[in-house]
Amino acid sequence: MKPLLLWSDVLIYLLVFSLCAFFLRLRRDPQIREYWRQVFSTRVGMVTMTIILVYVGIALLDSLHFRRALEPVAGSPHGEVFYGSKVSSVLDVMMDGMGERFEATYSAPFALDSFEKQDMKDDAGHTYRGFPPLEHAGHHLSNAEERWADVLAKSATALMWGVLFSVLLIGPQWFFLRRSPFPWSASWVTQGVVICLSVWLVSISRYYHVLGTDLGGADVAYQSIKGIRTGVLLGTLATLIMLPIAVSLGVMAGYFKGWVDDAVQYLYTTLSSIPGILLIAASVLLFQVYIDLHPDFFSVGLEKADARFLALCFILGVTSWSSLCRLIRAETLKISQLGYVQAAHAFGVSHQRILMRHILPNVTHIILITFVLDFSALVLAEAVLSYIGVGIDPNMASWGNMINGARSELSREPVVWWTLSGAFFFMFVLVLAANLFSDLVRDAFDPRSGAGRSAT
């Protein structure tokens, strides 16, 4: 196989590295460490952080891409290896080929037959309309009546393996962290549930489509899991692009005032007056034209999808900084009038030192709270943009594309509900965990809350 490195892969590696560096930095700042101790001293904080880290871990595994070598071609030079255009990841290998088991079209969860009738022939050669059996579900059964008993038996076996893997993973953690003041038991229970569900899903998917298949016959559970990388990266990268713009302009406007304040206010007022969806749609379509006019820049189709994805992250970040800029400007205006800042001016302290020592540390709580809240909003925004056709490229799995494809399925009879349900469940878990975690961060870091005051 041949490794393939996408630009989005590089960015998620940097994201994981930044998270590790961030937690190492906490050990050197006692005040910040105390704030985060308040966040993780609750069960909700440990559970939500565990869920977020699971999503980040899945995104990281899905960012280790490679291309498989093709079979040697007769007459080719000796030793020359050719690689296929299909791009796989380590996550695909861990899911044991879930993405390679395609059916003809729709099939319901745990179904043995197709969801739609097709022309079939009996033993006598007569044509009739019926539900053909699925190619990758239930072939090990002698009759359809054994299905649910077989599901229960295989589920019990898979859950036993899941419990074993949970013990092997959580056991060392318990040994080293059992005396910790943090409620690690909540995290361990969450890890155990995630491991058991993962083992169960991979095991049962060898014999059944747990969440059915979509119009193209692809496994819905596989598509939902593959959408995790897109959701995590889009929400994180767009927020990281937005933060430096909002923080720098907001602090400058609130601290220097005068014409700087007027210019920044003019910028974000003008940006806010433009309909956001139209601005994003126009920018994405312009970049898509650039991609179509320069096909030689991309060796495989996934690289085109990755370029459009990064463009969407950049556009969302550049167009969504105005709200945070207003908040930081107002907070900076208030802080710049406090006594210790005025005293620093009187003693001739430089502007740079005042900004770094007195202004930025006192707006950190706004930045952290906004980061987590905007992350959730941008994950949901991707679904809306894909719904109107200007979001993620169809070649890249995303919850927005699944929801976009499900809008026609909900109007048919009988309803195809499982495509929307799969995307909704994984998106709901991530957004809910991020929102609950942001509430805890706000309570700990906001100096106006009781928790923030007690730590100072």
N, C-alpha and C positions, 0 to 999 in steps of 0.2 A: 504494500500500500504506500501511497504518497501523501504526506501531510499537506494540508491546505490551510493557509492562514488568511482569514478575512480581516478587514479593518475593524469590524465589530468584535471579532475575537480578541484582538489586541486591547480594545477598550474594556472588555469585561475582565481581562487579566489585570489591567490597571485598576479596575474597580475592586477586585478581590485584594490586590496588594494594598490599596488605600484603606480598605477596611481593617486589614491586619495592622498597618501602621497606626491607624486611628486608635485601636484598642491598646496598642503598646504605649502610645502617647498618654493615655489615661493614667498610666501608672506613675507618671512624673508630675502631674498637676493635681494636688490634693483637693482643690476646690471642685474642679470638673469631675474628679473621681467620686466625690461625695454626691454630686448631682446624679451621676449615672448609677451610683449605689441605690439611690431612691427609686430609680426606674426599675432596676432588676431585683429589688427587694420584694416585689409583688409577684404573685403567681401569674397574673395577666402579662406582666412584662417578660417573664421567662418564656411563657408559651408563645406569645407573639413574636419574640425575637427568634425562637427556635423555628417557627414557621417561615419567617423571612429568610433565615439562613438556609433552610431546605430549598426554598425557591431559588436563591442565589447559587446553591450547589448544583441544582439541576441545570440552571443556565450555564454554569461553568462546564459541566460535562457535555452539554450540547454545543459548546464552542470549541471542542477539540475535534476539528474536521479532518477528513482524509478522503482520498479517492482510491478505490480498489484497482488492482492490476487486472488487465484483461487476459484472456487465454492467448498463448502465443499464436501468431498468425503464420501460416505456411509461407515460406519464401522470404520472411523478414530477416534482416541481419541478425546474426547470432548474438544473443545477449540483450537485444533491444527490447525494452518493456514498454507497453502502451497501457494507459490508464483510462478508465471509463469517465464519462462526463457526470455520472451521478455522484453526489457528495454525501458522505455519511459522517456520523459523529460517534464518539464513545457512548453517548446515551443510547443511540440506536443499537449498539452491540449489547448493552446492558438490558435493553427491552426485548432481547431475544427475537428479533425479526418481526415485531408487531407492525412495522411500517411496510413490510413486504408481503403481507397476506391481504391481497385485494379480492373483492368480490365484483360481480357484474354491476350492481347498483345498491340501492338501499337494502338494509336488513335491520330488524329490530334488535334490541339488546337480548343476548342469549338465544337468539332465534336459530333455527336449523334450516329454514327455508327463506328464500328471497321475499322482500316486502311487496314486490310488484309482480304481477302475472306476466309470463312470457309464453311465446309459442313453443310447445313441446310436442314430442312424438312418443307414442306408446310402443309396445313391443311389436304391434302389428303394422307400425308405420303411419298410423293415423295422427293428424295434427290436432292438438287441443290446447286450450289456455289453462295454465296452472302456475303454481309457485315452485320454481326449480330449487333443488337443494343447494345449500351454500357449499362452496369449494373448500373453505377452511374452517368449518364449524361442524362438530358432531359426527365426523366420519368414524370415530372409534366406537360409536353406539350401535347396538344391534337393532334397536327400535326407538322411536321418539319418546315413548313413555319412560325411558330410563334417564331422560335429560336432567331433571331436577335432583334426583337422587345422586346422579354423577356429579352435578355441580356442588352439592353439599359435601360429598366425600372428598372431592379434590380441594374444596375450600378448607376443610378441616386439616388436610395434609399441608396445604400451603401456609395456613396460620400457625401450625406447629413449627414449620421451618422459620416463619417470621419471628416467632417467640424466641427460637434458638439464636437467630442472628441478633435480635434485640439484646439478649443477655450477653452475647459476646461483645457488643458495642458499648452497652451501658455499664457493664460490670467494671471495667477499668475506671470509668468516670466515677462510679459510686465509691470505689476504693480510694481515689485521690480527693474527692470533693465531698465526702459524707459529713465532714465537720465544718463545711463552709456555711456562713450565715445566710446565704442566698437560698431560696426555695428551689433547689435543683430538681427535686422530685417532680415538679410540674413539667420541667423540660424533659426529664427522662420518660415520663408517661407520653408526652407528645412525640418524642423520638420513637418510642415503641409502637405507637399507633401508626406513624408514617411508615416505619419499616414493615410492619405486618401488612398494611394495605398495599405497599409496593410489591412485596413478594407475592401476595395473593393476586394482584392484577397481572403481573408477568406470567405467573403459573397458569391462571385460568385462561389468559388470552391465547395460550397455545391451542386451546380446544374450542373456545367460543369468543365471539366479539362482545365484550362486556358492555360497551355502550353503543353497540350496533355499528353500522357503516353509513357513509354519506352517499351523495349522488354518484360520485366516482368510484364507490366501493372501498374507499379508504377507511381504516379503523378510526372511529371517533375518539376513543380513549387515547390513541397514539397522537392524533392531531391536537387534542387538548393539552397533552403533556408537552408536545413540541412548541406550543404557543407560550409556554412559561418563559423561555429565553427571550422572545420578542417583547413580552410585557415587562419583564424585569429591566431589560436593557433600555427600552424606550422611556419608561418612567424615570430611570436613573440618569441616563445621558442627557435627556432634555432638561431635567432639573439642574444638573451640573453645568450645563451651558447657560441656563438662565441666571443662576446665582451670582456669578462674578459681575454680570452686567447690572443686575438690580442692586447689589450691595455697593459697588463702586459709585454708581450714579446717585443712589440714595444718600450715601454718606457725604459725597461731595456737595450735593444740593443742600443738605441740612446743615453742613458745617461752614461752608464758605459763603452761602447765601448770595445775595446780589444777582449779577448777571448769570452766574453758574446755576443758581436755583431757577432763574427764569428759563434758561435753555433746557434744563432737564425736565421741568414741568411742561414745556412746549413739546418735547419729544414724547413723553408718555401720554400726554393728552391727545396728541395727533395719532399715536398708535392705537389708543383706546377707542378713537372715533371710527376706525376702520373695522368692519365686520370680520371677526377673527377667522371664521370658517372660510370666507371668501379669500382672505389673504393667504391662508395656509394652502387652500386648494390651488390657487393660481401659482404659488411658488413651487408646489410639488409637480404640477403639470409642466412648468417651464423646465424643471430639472429632468423630468421624464423625456422631454424632447431632446435635451442634451445627451442623455443615455442612448436614445434611439439613433442619433446622428453619429455616435462614436462607438460602434459595436466592437471595434478592435481592441478597446481598452479592457475587455472582459473575456476571460477564457472559458468560463462556464456560466450557465444561467443564474446560479446562486450568487455570483459576484455582482450581476446587475441588480438583483433583488437587494443585496446587501448595500449597494451604493444608494439606492432609493431609500432604504431604511435609515441610513445615516443622514441623508438629506432631510428626511422627515423629522428626525431628532433635532437637527440643527434649526430647522424652521420653527418647530414648536418651542424650542428654547429661546430663540430670538424674539418671538412674538408674544411671550407670556411673562415678561419681567415687570410689566408696569405696576401690577398690584403690590408686589413685594417692594418695589422701589418707593411707592407712596408710603408704605408702612415704615420703612427704614428712614426715609426723609423726615417724617414726623417725629420718630423716636430720637433721631440725631438732633433735630431742632431743640427738643426738650433737654437732652443731655448736655448740649453745648452751653446751656445757660446755668448749669449747676455750679456750685461754689468751687469745687475742686478743679473743674475745667477752667474757670475764670482765674483761679489762683495760678494754674500752670501757665496761662497766657501772661500773667503779670510777672512771673519769674523768667520769661523769655524762652520757655520750652518750645521746640520746633513743632510745626503743624504735623509732621509725619509722626513724631513721638506721641503727640496727643491723640491722633487718630488710632494708632496701634495700641496704646496703653489704656486709653479712657473711653473712646467711642466704640470701636469694634467689639471689645469684650462685653459691653453692655447691650449690644444688639444681637448677640449670639443666640439668645433664646428665640428671637423672631426668625432667624435664619434656620435654625434646626426644626422648629415647628412647621415653617413653610415648606422646608425640604420634604418632610414626610407627607404633608397634606397635598402638595403639588404632585408628588409621586403617584398618589392614588388618583388624582384628577387626570393626570396624563395617561395612565393605564386605561381609564374609561374613555378618554378623548380618542385614543387609537381605535377603539371599537366604533365610535361615531364616525370618524374619518373613513374607515374601511367600509362602513355601511353606505356612505355616499360615493364610494369609488375612488377616493384620493388618499387612501391609507397605505398599508403595507402591500408590497407586491404579492400577487397570488402565488408565486413560487415559494414564498416564505410562510411557514405556518404561523398563524396568529389567531387570537380569539376574535378580533374584529372581522377577519375574513370568514370565520365560521358563522358568526352572527349575521353577516351580510348574506351568506348563502342560505341561512335558515329562514329569511323573511318570506320566501316563496313557499317553503315547506310548511309553514304554519297555516297557510290558507288552503291547503289541499285537504282532501278527505279520502282516507284517514290521515290524521296529522302526523307528520314526522317531527317528533318533539325532542329526540335525543341529541341531535347536533347542537341545538341551542342550549340544552341542559348541560352538556359537557363543558362548553365554553363558559357558561354562567357559573358553574360550580367552582372551577379553578380560579376564575377572575374574582368571584365573591370572597373566597378564602384569602387571597392575597390582599385585596383592598380592605377587607375587614381587619386583618392583622395589622396592616399599615396604619389604619385609622385609630385603632385601640392603642398602638404603640405611640402614635403622635400625641394622644391625650396624656399619656404618662410623661412623655418628654416635656410637654407644655407645663404640666403641674410641677415638674422638678426644676425646670430652667427659668420659668417666668418669675422674675423677682417680685412681682405683685402678688403671687400666690403664697399661701402659708408655707408650702413645702420649700419654695425658693428662699424665703426669708429665714427659715430655720437652719438652712445649710450655710448661710453667710455669717 
